[in-house]
Amino acid sequence: MDFLSRFKEIFWGLDCAYGTYKIEGTNEKNKQIGKGFVVRKPPTDDLWKKHLDGDEPSLGIIPIREDNSCTWGAIDVDQYPLDLQELVEKVKKLELPLVTFRSKSGGAHVYAFTKKPVPAIDMQKYLNACAALLGQSGREIFPKQSEILVKRGDTGNFLNLPFHGASNGKTLRYALNPDGTAATLEEFFKLYEDNVQETLKPPKKKKVENDPLKDGPPCLQALCAQGFPEGTRNNGLFSLGIFLKKAFPEKWEDKLLEFNMKFFQPPLGIQELQVVSQQLQKKEYKYKCKDEPIKSFCNSSLCRARKYGIGGDGPDSPQLASLSKYNSEPPLWFLDVNGKRVELETDNLFNQLNFQRACMERLNVLPPTMKKPDWESLINELLTEMVELEQITEASEDTKISGRFMDLVEEFTTHLQQGIEREEILLGRVWTDEENGEVFFRIKDLEAHLKRSNFSGLSLPKISQRLRDMGAVPTSLSLKGRTTRLWKMPVFEKQDTTFDSPTQYDDVPF
């Protein structure tokens, strides 16, 4: 098998779309920034070849497949500057079957591979566990989605592939050998064979004899096994104290002294220890999951399952990630909410109340209300990292929502049973005022027609707006002694041109 075929086989993902990234500059951290787009076409062999040849733009592949499985995933260590050698050594020390790559901006993508497809959600859990052990918790994980709504236009997020320009030996996106040197494409294939898994196995953890933290937060467990980073001893001991008060309520102070001597090198002094102890005596604290050092080692899903983990103390705000915009008319949005893929309208993102309503309807969850500035900041952050999905170019005008809606309104006002008298509007019919060239109807009757026609592309407010765009206005008429709210709009132009009938022959010769 040639290099191209081998490379393609390893990194194959979703087969109906691919990603491309237009670089627009660099940010204050010297990271390349730009705009990502998803093209709804299969990634051709020519695109794979151009990627290895170094042609711009490079190729991005979506790891999650249409059946919500994958054969690879990656941790995006978006940190600048980053000691790649140190990261490689840590992966090696922890005996994790991962391959580390330099990213295009000098960060790292740490890949896991499987020979057979595994559920995307399993790959996410595995990589999150690996990230926690590496002290890289909170990093982006690919695949970003555990499921995608392909039939609704959703594709998920792509990751720029490594080895861009590898064919001419000028790539900066290379794999790293165990000694930290840049690997060639051929050397990567060996790294792949050394680390690919038949199926995902839980990452090995450094064993601690008679581990007193086996029922506690995995972040503290990892830190006690690996050692607390410099400058985090006070916060680390405070977090351990929160655990000890839960696990050993009668003798937590004695345990705090013991843990200080056992897990901190050098241990905190007596005065520092007393300060931490006095703080813990004041009240019952919740784990400070957003503070270092435990933030970088967080594994929230596992922690929730632990007897003395976060449980109900964990953050209750919805976990929002991986916003995608499908440029249909009107646009559709796809968002991960607590790991579930949800289709949304623009109003669901613009208005927090509408977002909460959508979550109740589709996920049976009511997210807590955030302060308006916090909500706007969150949405802006999602929009910054958003991926745009191209509309299918083969779609004709009448397949677009606007064209389809106009056709159905015309059908409703001209082709269906018409009312002779205006009171027949109450029977669900359309009445035409021939003198003024206007048609009158109730919007609920139009909605019923749309429903019968299996059209659900627009909400009621959008239907009203589209009617206004077509020249319709709300009005009212007195029908059978009652004022009835209606809509009126200009009649559609009738076809005046007649078609010539084909010539008729009495005898048709064979």
ROLUMNU-690718 format. One record per atom (N, C-alpha, C, CB): x negated, y, z negated. Coordinates in steps of 0.05 Angstrom, whole numbers, plus 5000, padded with zeros to 4 digits. Glycine has a CB too. Layout:
% residues N
XYZ...
***
This chain:
% residues 510
498349765000500050005000498250255000501950004975498850455018497250695019497850874996497750835046496151084992496351254969499051404969494151464970500051494992502551634993504851464984503051735022504951214994507151034987507050964957506950775004504650924947504350854919505251084901501450784913504351324908505051564893508151604893503651814905509251574916512151604919513651394903512951584949512751154903514050934888514050994858512650674893511851104847511551154819513451384810508751224812513551594826514951834818517751864831513352074824518851654841521451674854523551734832522151414868525551894840527751974822530351984836527052234808531852204833534352244846533952264876535752504836535452114892534952094920536552274938535351804929538252444925539952624942539252924939542852584934537052974924536253254920533353264911538153394899532153504915529453544905529153834897527353474927526953894883526554164873524254304887526054154844524454564887522354734898522054984880522854814928519655084879519155304860517655524874517555204836518855764874517556004886516156164865519656174902513556174865511956324845512156624851508956234846512856774830513257064833511157224817515957134824509457084801507457234786506657074761508457504778505557204741504757084716505857254693501657054714506357124670507257264646504957344628509257094631505557454605503457544586501657314576504757684563502657064578501056834570499456714593502756624557499456864616498156774640499356524652495256724634501856474645503356254657504656344683505356134637504556184703505856244728508956244725505056054751510256444734513156464732514356504759514056684713516856424762518156444788520956354786516656294809522056264809524856174810524955884821526456364828526355724806526655444815529255404829526455254791529255254851531655194866531854894871531655344893534254784871534654514878535954504905536454364857534754354923535754314951537254054952533354324972539754064960541453824960541053664985544353904956538553574989537853395011535853195001536653565035535752955013533752755004530952855008534152495019529152794989526252864993525052685015524652844967524252795037523252635060520352555055523552795086519452365071516652285070514752515076516052045089515652685094514152915102513653105079515453065125515653145062515453315038513453195018518153345025513552935014511552804996508752835007512252494993508452805033505752835045504753125043505852755075506453315048505753595046504853665018507953775056506153544998505453594970502653504965507453444952501953264973499253164968497153314985499152864974498053425007496253585024495853865013497353605052497553944994497154214982498854434995494354284983500754355013502454565025504354685005503954435049504954935008506855074991509655085004505955354984511755074988511755014959511354724953514455114947510454674929510054394920512754254916508354384895512653994913515053834911515753784882514653564926518353824876519353764849521353534852520654014836521153344834522953104834524553104809521252844837527153034812528953004789528752724779531853084797527752684754527352404744529852244741525852414718532052364733534552214728535852144754536452374709536651894757537951804781540951824779537051514788542251764801545151794802546551614782546151734830545351384775546551204755545551274727545850914762544351504723543451604697541251434685545851614678539551324703537151184694534651324704537250884704532351224696529851344705527551144701529251614691525351184714522951024710520651184700522250874736521051434696518951614684520151854670516951704706518651964652519452204639516952344629521452134615517252584619514952744611515552934589513852884635513552984572513653204552512253444564512253114525513553664566512353914577511154064554514554084592508454044551507054184530506354464540504454034520508254644537508054914548506655094528510955024554504055054525502455194505499955304519501755014481499455564514497155694527495655874507498055864552493055844504491455634516491855364502488455704515491155144515491554874504488954724507493854734519488154594486485754414487486654144497484454394458486354104523487253854536485653614525486853874566483053654520481453434510482553334483478553524507483253524465484253464439486853304441484653714422488653384460491153254464490752964474492853404484488852924493488252664503487252484480486152674526485552594464484352434442486552364421482152594428488452544417490652484398492452264409492252734393493052274435494652054448493251794445495052114478490551794449488951554446488951454418486151594456488551634398488451564370491051434360487751804353493251534370495851434362496751184378497951654365495051104397495550874414498250884428495450614397498751124439501251164454500751104484502251454450502450944497502150874525503151104543503750624532501651324543502351564557499951654574503151794537500551804596498551914613498852214612498751804642496652354606496652644604495652774630494952734580497152974639496453124663496153424656498653084684494353554671494253844670496553954687491453944680498054144677500154264692499054494710502454374674500654604727499754814745498855064731501954884765499855114706499055354691496955304670501555474679495955054668493954994649494954874623492455234642497654824622498754674599498554374605501754754595500354214594500153934598502953814603498853794574503053604619505353434622504453154614506453434652505753054593505052784582507252584591504752794551506452404609508352224621508551954608507652184651510951844608511451564602512651424627513351524577511851174632512751034656513850764648510451004676515850674663516950404660517050274688519750404647516750004688516849864714519749844724515649584710521549814706524349794713525950034703525649524703528050124716529650344707530750304679531950404726530650504663531850504636533750734633529550514614535750714615537650944612536151194605539650874589536851414618535551674614535551754584536851884630537751684570537851764542535751614525540651704531535151364533533051214519530251344524533050914529529851434549527251564555527051824539527051624585529251974536529152214520528452164491531952354522529751954479529251884451526351804447531151664442525351644466522651544464520651784465522051354487520951964484519152184487519352384464519652324514521752424454522052594430520552474406525052624423520652214403519252084382516152114385519951784380515252084410512452124417511552414411511852044446513252604420512652884416512352944386514753054428514152824370513952874341511352774329516352744327510552534338507952424328505552594337507652134338505852714360503652874371503653164359503852894401505653224343505853494333506853694354503253584322508353594373509353754395512353744397508153654422513653714374516553714373517653974383517553654345519953954396521254204407520454264435520654424389518554114446517854164474519954054493515154024480520054164517521954064537521353774544521954244562523553624546523253344553524653304580524553164531523253164598524453084624524752784624522753184647527052674631529452814642530752994621531452614654531653224630532953404611535853314605533053684622536953164623539753074619539752774614541453144644541752684598542152404594544252304615543152344566545652484627547652424648547952664666550352334636548552614691549052834710551652784725546652864730552952994733555552984747555053024777557553184735553852824790553052854818555452914836551652604827557652784831560052824849561253104846562152624842560553254825561453524821559453734831562153574792557153634842555153824851552753844833556354084855552853714810550653734791548353554799551653644762545853634793543553474800541653434777542153594823541753594756539753584735537353754742538853294731535253744726532853914729530553754740532154044702528953894757526653764769524053834754526353834798522053674758519353734747517453734771518553524726515753944772513753964793511853734790512254234792511453584812509753344811506853414809510253174836505253234797502353274796500953224823501053094774498353274823496653214846497453364871496852924852498453614868498853784891496153864902500454044882495653784927493153834940491053624935492054094931491853394925489953174919488553064944491352954904489853074967488752964991486153105000490752985014485953364994483553515001481653564977484253775013482353434954480653454931480753724916477853394938482853884921482954144909485254184889483254354931486253954879488453974860487654074833489853704858489354224820488954304792490954164774489254614789492653994786494653844771493853554770497553884784491753494756490653224756491253074730487653234761491152814731491352654707488652664693492052364714488652604667486252614651485452334643486552794626482952264648481852014639481652014608479151954652481351774596481051764567478751934556480651484558476651994572474452164563474952454569471952074576477352524579478052804584477352914611476852964563476052754628475252844654477652824673472852674665477452974695479552974715479552714731479353214734481952594733482252334747482952384776484352154733481752234794482652234822485352084824480552104840486552104847489151974851488751674848490252034879486551564858486051274855485651204826483651194871484251374811483851314782486551334767481851514770488251514776490951534763492451274766492551774775492251154789493750904793492850694773493250794822490350694766489450514745490550594717486350504744490550854712491650954687494650874685491451254685495950884707498750804708499050514700499950854736497550334713497750054708497049984679495849894726495250144667494450094639496550184619491850244633498350364627500250474608503150434615499750774607503750334639506550294646507750074628506850214676510250104620511549914602513749764617512750064578514149514610516349364621518949494611516249064612519149544586521349684574520249864552523549484564521750054544520850244523520850114496522550494524518550134483518350044455517850274437516049834452518950274413518550504395515550554391519850454367514750804392511950864389510850784361511451164392508450684361507150594336506650824318504650444342507150784292506550984272504250884255509051064255502551064246500450994228501750904201498551224223501050654194502250544170501050654144502050234170502750704125501950784099502850574079503151074091500950464064501650254045503750354025499150154030505850184021507950254002508950544007506850233973509550594032510350854042512650964025511050854071512251174009514451283993516351454010513351443970515551514035517151684052518751534073515351894065518951274070520251114091523151184094520050824084524451294073527251384074527551684078528751294049525251824082525252114084524952204112523152224066524752474116524452584142521952484157524252894140522252394182519952294197517752494201520852194224518452754201516352964203514352944180517653234205515452924155513652904132512152644131515352934106513452434141512152174143509652194161514151964153510052314185507852344204505652524193508852454230506352734180504452924169502752794146505753174159504052644129502652504108500652294119504652364089501452174142499651974154497352094169501351794174497852334182495852454199494252674184497052574223495452784164494253014150495653274158491253034157495853454139497153714143495253904156498253824117496054044178494354234192493354454173495754354216491154564179489954784163491855014163487254864175492255134139493955364135496855294130493855534159497555034128500354954124500754804097501254774146498754794080498954634056501154724038496254634041501454984033503555084015506255014025503255384012506755074051509355004063509854704063509655124091507754564069507954274070508654154043505354154079507354244022507954143995510854223986505954243974511654463994514354553987516454364001514754843997515954294026517754114040517753844028516954094070515453744019515353494005516953503979512453414000516753733966518253773941521253743945517654033928522353853967525153823973525953533976525853983999524253373989524753093992524652953965522652964011522653013948522252883923524552933904519652973910525753173905528053233888530453063895528753533889530652993921532852823931532252523923533152853961529852443928529152153925528452073896526752083942527252263880526452203853527352433835523352173851529952463831531052693816530052713787534052693816529352493775528552493747525552543743529252223734524052493763521152523760519752653784519852243754521252833797520152953821517653123816522253123834517453243793515153413787512653243784515653573761512853013772510552833770509752733798511152593752511752673814511252583841509952803858513852493855510753053853509553273868506553293863510953543860505753263838502953253831501453023844502553243800502752793844501652553857501252593887503452313851503252703900503152743929501052953936505952833940500753153919498753363924495953233924498953573902495453053906492852923905492452723927492452793878494552593936494452373955494352463984496752183951495852673991496252744019494953004028499152744025493753154010492553404017489553404011493953644002488053474032485153484030484053754039483853254046483153924019483253873990485953933979481154043977486653823955489153883943489454173936489553703918492054263933492554533924491554563895495554613927490654803887489854853860492254853841488355113858491654833814493754823794495655063796492554813766494555303800496255543802498155533826494455793803497055453849498755433873500955223869497055373898500155003857502054783851504354883833500654543839503655043813505655143795507655333809504355293771506555493827508355683842510355523858506655863861509455313872511255153888513355013870509654933904512454913847514254773829516354963818512654643806515555203811517455403800519555483821515955653790518755503846520655573867522755353870519155613894521855103869523654873873525554843850522054623876524854943826526554923803528955113804524954983778528755323820530755533820533455433831529755763837533355273853535755173865535254943883537155403882537354823895537054603914536654723942539554423913534354673953533754773980534354574001530854853981534954674025535254504049532454494063537454614068532054284078529554264093529254494112529453994108526954604113526354834130525354734157524255024117527254624173526654494198525454684218529054364209525954944216524955134236522255254228526955344240521155164206518655274196516355074200518855364167513955174205511654994206510854914178509355124221509654674174508754504195510754294205506354354186513154284192514954064200516354114226517054024178516454364235517754434260516454274284517554724266513854264284512454134306512553834305509554224307513453724283513553424280516453334277511853344256518353504284521153444279522153224298522853694283523653034287525152834303527952824290523652544302529653014298532153054285534052814286533553294297534152674309535952454312535252224292535952334340532652174289531751964270532152064241528851894274531652324237531952434210534752414200531052734211536752454217539552444209540252164200541352524232538851964209539451684202538051604176538651494224536151764166534751704141536351774117532051844141536051604096537551644071537051924059536651434050534552014060533952274049533052474071531752254028534252434095533752604118535552854117534152464144535752994139537253244139540253194135536853394165541252974145544152904141545853154147544652814112547453224129549153464133547753724129551453454114545153714122543653964119542454064145541453914099542653914166541453994191542954224204541453764210541654344224542854574237545454494251540954694258547654644247550154574258550854734284552354624238549054904293549555054317549354854341547555284321550954904362550754714385547954724398552954784405547054494406544454484420544954514450542954214414544254754460544754814488542154804504546155094491542254684527539854664543540554604572537954444532538554654589538654574618541054684633538654264619541154944634543255074649542655064679543655374641544654984695544454974724546755124736544254684734546355254758548455404772548755294800547755714773551155204806551755104833553155334848553654854832551755424869552655664884555055604902550455784900557155514890559655474905561255734903561355234893563755734911565455974910568155904897565856084938568655984871566756124853564555934843568256244829562456034831560255864822561055684800557856034813559855454799560155264777557555254761560954974788557855204735555555184717555554914704555655414697553154804700552854554685550954604662551854334704551754504638550154564614550154314596551254804599547854254584547754054564548654164537544853934562550754054525551654134499551453884481554654234500549653904462549153674444548653414459551453634425547153444481546353204497548353114517545752984479550753244518552853174538552953384560555553144523553153294585553253464608556153574611552353324633556453844612559053964614559154154638559754114588561354134653561854324674563454564664563454184697562454804670563655054660564155254682561855174639565955444676566355674693564755914682569355744696564556124697563056354689564156474663563056564710566856474660568156584636567356434611571156594640566856174614566056004591563356084580566055714599561656204596559056294587559156584579556956254608560756744593560957024587562257084560562457164609564256924554565856964530565456724511568757004536564456764487563856554468566456404461562556664443568656544458571156414451572056214472573456634447571656294498572356114520570455874520572156264546567955914512566055694510566955494489563155794504567755594466568655424444571055264452569255594419572855394467575355264477574555034496577255464491572655084514571754884533570554644519569755004553568954694497567754484482569854314468565754594461571954444458574154294445575554114466576154484432576054224489577554084510575953844521578354264532573353884524571753684538569953514520570053824558569353604496567553454479568753394452565053614475571153494446572453464420570653574398573053174415569353794403567553924384568154224384564553874391568254344360568554634357565954754346571054704339564354864364561854984354562355224336560055074378560755274316561155504299560655764314559255494274562055974305561756234319559156364312564156424311557756454332555156594329555656894330553156504350553857044318554057334321553657404351551857474304555057614360555057684388552257724399556757944392550557874386547757904396546257644399546258104379546757464379545457204380546457034404545857044353549057044408550256904431549157004457553256924430549057264460548057394485545157324489548557694484543657324468540757254470540456964479539357304443542056784468541956504475542556464505543856344458544756594514545556564542543356684561548256704547542256914553540157034569537656854571539357304558537056724549534856534549535356304568534256424521537856194568538555984586538456074615541355874579539356314620539356424648536556464658540856694649534656524640531856564648530656304659530256664625531456074646530355814654532255664673529855644629534355794682536455664698535355574725538755854702536355354735535755254761538255284779534854954761537855404802540155444821540355204840539855704836542755124845543254894863544455014888545154694850543254944911544255044936546854904943542254994958548755064955551154944965550554774989553255164971552054564992551654385015552054545041553554145013550054565057550154725081552054615102547454765092552554355102554254235122557154295117553853935122557854395093560654445087561754665104560954515057564054625117565254825134566855015117567054695154567655245129569055455114571555355100569655685132573055175114575555095103575254895080577354975124572854795075572354625052571554785027570254425058570955035030570355205008572855264992568955465017572555334967574855384951576555614962574055444922575255824970576756054980578355995005574956294985577155845024578555775048580855585042576655655068580355395025582355195018584755335004581154974999584155514986586255664972587955824991585055844951586755965010588256125029590055955046586256285047588955725055590655545071593055455056588955305080592755395030595055295014597055515009594055174988596155765005597955985001599556035026596456244993598256025049599656055075601655835079597656055098600955585072602755365075605155405056601355095068604655495032606855535012608855745021605655604985607755965033609556195040610756175068607956445038609755995084610855995112611955725121608656065131610955505111611655245122613555085105609155085127613655145080615454995062618355105064614454995034620154975050622955055051623255345041624754865035624455505057624655795051627455855040624155955075627556055023630156145012631556325031629756274985634156275035635756455052636456715036638456315061637356675012637956894994635656924973640656864980635257174964633057214946633357064919632557504940635957004911636456854886635256574887639456844881634756474911633656204914630756184905633856114943629556414899626956414887626956254860625956704881629256274846629556124821629555824825632156214807629955734850629855444856627055364865631855384879625055544862622355474869621655524898621855184863623355674912622855734940621756014944625455704956620756054967619656314975621756464991616956284992622156724984624056884999622557105014626157014980623257135040621957325057623757565062621157195084622757805056624058055062623258135091623358285041624858055110624158095138623858385145626357965156625458555133625458845139622758965132627658985125621658895109619159015100616658835105619359075071617158595116614958415122613458315097612958555140614958245076613758155050615057895041614158375028613457735027614557485016614457514985612957235026616357384972616557394943616657114932619157554933615157064909615156794897614256814868613256614913614856604853613856584826611156444826615956434808609356544809606656424809606656134800604756594792608656064782608755794772609455594795610755764750611055694814611755524837609355484856614155644853607755694859605255674874603355474860603855944877603155494833601455314818602255024823601455384788604954974822605954704827605154604854609054704823605254774874604454694901601554624902605154914921599954784889597054734888596454464875595554954873597954414854597654154839598453924857599254164813600653954871601553734889599553684911604253804901598053894918596053864939593253784928595754134954593153704902590653624890588553834890589653364903589454084887587554314886587354404857588454544905584954394846584454484819581954654816584254234800581354784838578854934838578855204823578054984865581255304817581455574805583255564780582555764825582455714759584155764736586255974743582455844712588256004726590456194731589356484734592456194708587556574718586556844722585156874750584556924701583756664758582456674784584456664807580356444787586656514803588756504823589956784826591056304815590456924804591557194805589657384820592057304777587057354814585057524827584957474857582357494815585057214865584957154893587457244908584656844897589757244894592157344907591857644912594657294889590757794892590358074896588458134919589158204870586357964922584457994944585857954971582257794941588057794971589557744995591757955000590857474994591858164983593858374986596358344970594558405014596558134952598858084936598758264911599057794928601158324900601358484876603658374859601858784882603358384832605558304815607858504817604558274785610258404815612658564816614958424801613458624846617358534803619658404790622158464806619958504761624058284805626658324817628758234798626758164844631158344802633458254786634758024801635558484782634657784788635857544800637857434782633657334806640357424792642657334776642757474749642357034771642457734750642757894726640457904707645057804711638257764714635857764697633457864712635357484685631758014698629258114711627257884711628158354695626257824734624457594738621757704749625657384757619657624735616957704745616157534769614857684722615257674790614557544815611957654826616857574835611157534847608957644863610057694891606457454864609057914904609757964932607158014947611658204934607257924973604857964990605857985019602857734986604158105036604858125064605257845076602758285080607157825095607557565108605057505125610057565125604457245128602257165145603157205174601556875140601157275191601757305219602557045231599257415234604757055247605756815260604356785287608856825263604156535295602856475320604856535342601856185321604156735359605956815381605356665407605857115386602856585410602056455435603156175436599056455437604456105458605455835462603455675478608155845477603455425473601655245487603055135512600755015469601555135534602655015559602954715556600855095582605254615563605654335562604354205586608654265562603253975583602053845606604053785628600553585598603253785653605053735675606253455673603553765702608853445677610253185676610553065704613053225662610052815706610352675732612452455728607752565742614152435749616052215748614751945751618152245770612751935769611351685773608351725765611651585802607451565748604651585740603151355753604351585709601451415773600051195786597851075768598751295812597350825772595150695758592650725774595850395753
***
